[in-house]
Amino acid sequence: MTPKRPIVAILLAPFALLAGCRLLSPHPPQYEAFELPSGVVILDLTIPWHEHLLFARPGDKLTLHYQARLGDGVQIDSSWDRGEPVQVRLGDGDLPEGLEQGLVGMRQFARRRLTVPPELAYGSEGVPGIVPPGATVVFDVELMAVRRPKPAEADSAQTVPSGAPSSAAPASAPTAVGARIDSAGIPTDG
């Protein structure tokens, strides 16, 4: 007697492919890394495509998990190890500048790897006993929640130190995953 499962799988394969089933695809999609003008390198590891998920933008309150490693792979910090996600307001300067730049445009529930050059991580001084001077830092980040400020809170939006509104890219520049971003560097769904 021959097993029925291979026959069923063969018969259902075309329907599963049309429905976007990943059961037949053993590997998740691979995204290309891209570099921001500042030198921060972004590699999306997973991107959820549900249309109602928010993109992170300056002023949003974020809940995230992260792991920070030096360029040689030595772990220096991890919210996963502590078992407690971090809550920050994007643009308040509570995170290294390169990490904040890399979070802009990240979709809720996405995972991203950010390679941050020394000048946008911990600088030429580093963090004594933890981060050596001039070290490149790699952050693996999972964005767990994005909360938009109420309109009254949005009026006090963050600016870059020069006083000009923050901008990550020119109007309607294409991103690595085919989305478009507006003049404020925020991905749009259209």
C-alpha positions in Angstrom: 0.0 0.0 0.0 1.4 3.4 -1.0 1.3 6.4 1.4 -1.4 8.9 0.6 0.3 12.0 2.0 2.7 12.6 -0.9 -0.2 12.4 -3.3 -2.2 14.8 -1.3 0.7 17.2 -1.0 1.3 17.1 -4.8 -2.4 17.7 -5.5 -2.6 20.6 -3.1 0.7 22.2 -4.0 -0.6 24.5 -6.7 -3.4 25.8 -4.5 -0.9 26.4 -1.6 1.4 28.3 -3.8 -1.5 30.5 -5.1 -2.5 31.2 -1.5 1.0 32.2 -0.5 1.5 29.1 1.7 5.1 29.0 3.1 4.8 25.3 4.1 6.4 24.4 0.8 9.0 27.1 1.0 11.7 26.0 3.5 13.4 29.4 3.6 12.0 32.8 4.5 12.3 35.6 2.0 15.8 37.2 1.9 15.9 41.0 1.8 18.8 43.1 0.6 20.7 45.3 2.9 20.8 49.0 2.2 22.8 51.9 3.6 21.5 55.2 4.8 23.5 58.4 3.8 24.7 58.5 7.4 26.4 55.1 7.1 23.8 53.0 9.0 23.3 49.7 7.2 19.8 48.2 7.4 18.9 44.6 6.8 15.3 43.6 7.3 15.1 40.1 8.6 11.3 39.8 8.7 8.6 42.2 7.5 5.0 41.6 8.3 2.7 42.7 5.4 -0.6 43.2 7.2 -1.9 46.6 6.0 -3.0 47.8 9.4 0.4 47.6 11.1 2.1 50.9 11.8 5.5 52.1 10.6 7.7 53.8 13.2 8.2 57.5 12.8 9.6 60.2 15.0 7.4 61.0 18.0 6.0 57.4 18.2 6.2 55.5 21.4 7.9 52.2 20.7 8.2 48.9 22.5 11.1 46.8 21.3 13.5 44.0 22.1 17.1 44.3 21.0 20.4 42.6 21.2 23.6 44.7 20.7 26.9 43.2 19.6 30.2 44.5 18.7 31.4 44.1 15.1 33.3 40.9 16.1 30.1 39.3 17.5 30.7 39.9 21.2 27.3 40.6 22.8 27.3 43.8 24.9 23.6 44.1 25.8 20.2 42.3 25.3 16.7 43.1 26.4 15.8 39.5 25.5 18.2 38.3 28.2 16.7 40.6 30.7 13.2 39.4 29.7 11.9 43.0 29.6 11.3 45.0 26.4 12.5 48.6 26.1 10.0 51.4 25.8 11.2 54.7 24.2 9.8 57.6 22.3 11.5 57.7 18.8 13.5 60.9 18.4 13.9 61.7 22.1 17.6 60.8 22.0 17.4 58.0 24.5 19.0 55.6 22.0 22.2 55.9 20.0 21.6 58.1 17.0 22.2 55.4 14.5 19.8 53.0 16.2 17.1 55.7 16.1 17.8 56.3 12.4 17.4 52.6 11.7 14.1 52.3 13.5 12.4 55.0 11.4 10.2 53.3 8.8 10.3 49.9 10.6 6.9 48.1 10.6 5.4 46.9 13.8 6.3 43.2 14.5 9.3 43.4 12.0 12.8 42.3 12.8 15.7 44.3 11.6 19.6 44.2 11.8 21.2 47.6 12.1 25.0 48.0 11.6 25.8 51.3 13.2 29.1 53.1 12.6 31.0 54.3 15.7 30.2 58.0 15.3 26.4 57.1 15.5 26.8 54.4 18.2 29.0 55.2 21.2 31.6 57.4 19.5 35.3 57.6 19.9 35.1 57.3 23.7 32.9 54.1 23.7 31.5 53.0 27.1 34.3 52.1 29.5 34.4 48.4 30.2 31.6 47.6 27.7 32.1 49.2 24.3 35.6 49.9 23.1 36.4 53.3 21.6 35.5 53.6 18.0 33.5 50.4 17.8 30.9 49.5 15.2 27.8 48.1 16.9 25.3 45.7 15.4 21.7 45.8 16.8 19.1 43.1 16.1 15.8 44.7 16.8 12.2 43.4 17.0 9.6 46.1 17.0 6.8 44.9 19.2 4.5 47.9 19.4 4.1 51.3 17.9 1.8 53.9 19.6 1.1 57.1 17.8 0.9 60.3 19.9 -2.4 62.1 20.1 -2.7 65.2 17.9 -1.8 67.5 20.8 1.4 65.5 21.4 2.2 65.5 17.7 2.5 69.3 17.6 5.6 69.0 19.7 7.3 66.7 17.2 11.0 66.1 17.6 13.6 68.0 15.5 17.2 67.2 14.8 19.8 69.3 16.7 20.0 71.9 14.0 16.3 72.7 14.5 15.2 71.5 11.1 12.6 68.8 11.0 14.1 65.3 10.7 14.3 63.8 7.2 15.5 60.4 6.2 15.0 60.6 2.4 13.8 62.8 -0.4 10.2 62.8 -1.4 8.9 59.5 -2.8 12.3 57.7 -2.8 11.9 54.0 -3.3 13.0 51.7 -0.4 14.7 48.3 -0.6 11.4 46.5 -0.2 9.4 48.4 -2.8 7.5 50.7 -0.5 7.6 54.5 -1.0 8.6 57.0 1.6 7.3 60.6 2.0 9.4 63.7 2.4 9.6 63.1 6.2 11.2 59.7 5.6 8.0 57.8 6.6 7.0 54.8 4.4 3.6 55.1 2.8 1.4 52.2 1.9 0.5 53.6 -1.5 
